[in-house]
């Protein structure tokens, strides 16, 4: 069996490489040390502007609710045509009513008013 005797030279090379890399990182980032590094400053968020009548008040909410009810009512009617044993009229009315109520409660999305 062959055994290799370790003389400690490799450990010295590794620690000097680590120290050299740490010095390079500190020089690049401008840090002075690992434990005395400053925490990043908290990010300041801008307050959102107050809602106005032009940014989708009750008129925009009602228009979106009527439009989504009409579109999903037609889609429900068409889906009712494809399903057996279910009337297409009742499916369309149910889809339109459900979409209208959901859109009236939730309101229009942000992209709708822009």
C-alpha positions as CSV (number, residue, x, y, z in Angstrom):
1,X,0.0,0.0,0.0
2,X,1.2,3.4,-0.8
3,X,0.5,6.2,1.6
4,X,1.0,9.9,0.8
5,X,2.5,12.0,3.5
6,X,0.9,15.4,3.8
7,X,3.4,18.1,4.7
8,X,1.0,21.0,5.1
9,X,2.0,22.9,1.9
10,X,-1.4,22.4,0.3
11,X,-3.3,23.8,3.3
12,X,-1.1,26.9,3.1
13,X,-1.9,27.4,-0.6
14,X,-5.6,27.0,0.0
15,X,-5.8,29.5,2.8
16,X,-3.8,32.0,0.8
17,X,-6.1,31.6,-2.2
18,X,-9.1,32.1,0.0
19,X,-7.6,35.2,1.5
20,X,-6.7,36.5,-1.9
21,X,-10.3,35.9,-3.2
22,X,-11.7,37.6,-0.1
23,X,-9.5,40.7,-0.7
24,X,-10.6,40.8,-4.3
25,X,-14.3,40.7,-3.3
26,X,-13.8,43.4,-0.7
27,X,-12.0,45.6,-3.2
28,X,-14.8,45.0,-5.8
29,X,-17.7,45.6,-3.5
30,X,-16.1,48.3,-1.4
31,X,-16.6,46.3,1.8
32,X,-14.3,46.6,4.8
33,X,-14.9,43.3,6.3
34,X,-17.4,40.4,6.6
35,X,-18.9,41.2,10.0
36,X,-18.8,45.0,9.7
37,X,-20.6,45.1,6.4
38,X,-23.6,47.5,6.3
39,X,-27.1,46.2,5.7
40,X,-28.7,47.5,2.5
41,X,-30.9,50.5,2.9
42,X,-34.7,49.8,2.9
43,X,-36.4,50.5,-0.4
44,X,-38.7,53.4,-0.4
45,X,-42.0,52.8,-2.2
46,X,-43.9,55.6,-3.8
47,X,-47.5,56.0,-2.4
48,X,-50.2,55.3,-4.9
49,X,-52.2,58.2,-6.1
50,X,-55.7,58.5,-4.8
51,X,-58.5,57.1,-6.9
52,X,-60.5,59.6,-8.9
53,X,-63.6,59.3,-11.0
54,X,-61.7,59.0,-14.2
55,X,-59.7,56.0,-12.8
56,X,-62.7,53.6,-13.0
57,X,-65.4,54.7,-10.4
58,X,-68.9,53.3,-10.4
59,X,-69.5,54.0,-14.1
60,X,-66.4,51.9,-15.1
61,X,-67.4,49.1,-12.8
62,X,-70.9,48.9,-14.1
63,X,-69.7,49.1,-17.8
64,X,-67.2,46.3,-17.1
65,X,-69.9,44.2,-15.4
66,X,-72.4,44.6,-18.2
67,X,-69.7,43.8,-20.9
68,X,-68.4,40.8,-19.1
69,X,-72.0,39.5,-18.5
70,X,-72.8,39.9,-22.2
71,X,-69.6,38.1,-23.4
72,X,-69.9,35.3,-20.9
73,X,-73.6,35.0,-21.4
74,X,-73.0,34.3,-25.1
75,X,-70.3,31.9,-24.3
76,X,-72.6,30.1,-21.8
77,X,-75.4,29.9,-24.4
78,X,-73.0,28.4,-26.9
79,X,-71.7,25.9,-24.2
80,X,-75.3,25.0,-23.5
81,X,-75.8,24.2,-27.2
82,X,-73.0,21.6,-26.9
83,X,-74.2,19.9,-23.7
84,X,-77.0,17.4,-23.8
85,X,-80.0,17.6,-21.4
86,X,-79.2,21.3,-20.5
87,X,-81.0,24.2,-22.0
88,X,-78.8,26.7,-23.8
89,X,-81.0,29.6,-22.8
90,X,-80.8,28.9,-19.0
91,X,-77.1,28.2,-19.3
92,X,-76.5,31.6,-21.0
93,X,-78.7,33.5,-18.5
94,X,-76.9,31.8,-15.6
95,X,-73.5,32.6,-17.0
96,X,-74.4,36.2,-17.8
97,X,-75.9,36.7,-14.3
98,X,-72.9,35.1,-12.6
99,X,-70.4,37.1,-14.6
100,X,-72.3,40.3,-14.0
101,X,-72.4,39.9,-10.2
102,X,-68.8,38.8,-10.0
103,X,-67.6,41.7,-12.1
104,X,-69.7,44.1,-10.2
105,X,-68.2,43.0,-6.9
106,X,-64.6,42.6,-8.1
107,X,-64.5,45.6,-10.4
108,X,-62.5,46.0,-13.6
109,X,-58.8,45.0,-13.7
110,X,-56.1,47.7,-13.9
111,X,-55.5,47.3,-17.6
112,X,-59.2,47.9,-18.4
113,X,-59.1,51.5,-17.4
114,X,-55.8,52.4,-19.1
